[in-house]
Amino acid sequence: MKSLLMVTIMAVATFAFVGCKKEETLGDKVDKAVKSAEKATDSAAKDAEKATSDAQKKLEGALKK
């Protein structure tokens, strides 16, 4: 009887910590995709700005020579 009680307590404790996994809805997936696209856009903008700055510096250096 004690072992059955211990197994039950362990099962309840495990379920309390692990819980049920919430299924993703289509809206959640779309939100994640939008956030990912925003991050990618920000990163691309920073890279483009850096490349433009580097090209401008090279052009100024070439014109000085």
C-alpha positions, 0 to 999 in steps of 0.5 A, a space after each residue: 500500500 505504501 509503494 502504491 501511495 509513493 508511486 501516486 505521489 511521484 506521478 502527481 509531482 512529475 505531472 505538476 513540474 512537467 505539465 501538459 505541453 500546449 499545442 501551438 496554434 496557427 496564430 502562434 506560428 504566424 507571430 513567431 514567423 513575423 518576429 523572426 522576419 523582423 529580426 532578419 530585416 533589422 540584421 540585414 539593414 545593419 549589414 547594408 548600412 555597414 557595407 555602405 559605410 565601408 564602401 564610402 570610406 574606400 571611395 574617399 580613400 581612392 579619391 584622395 590618392 
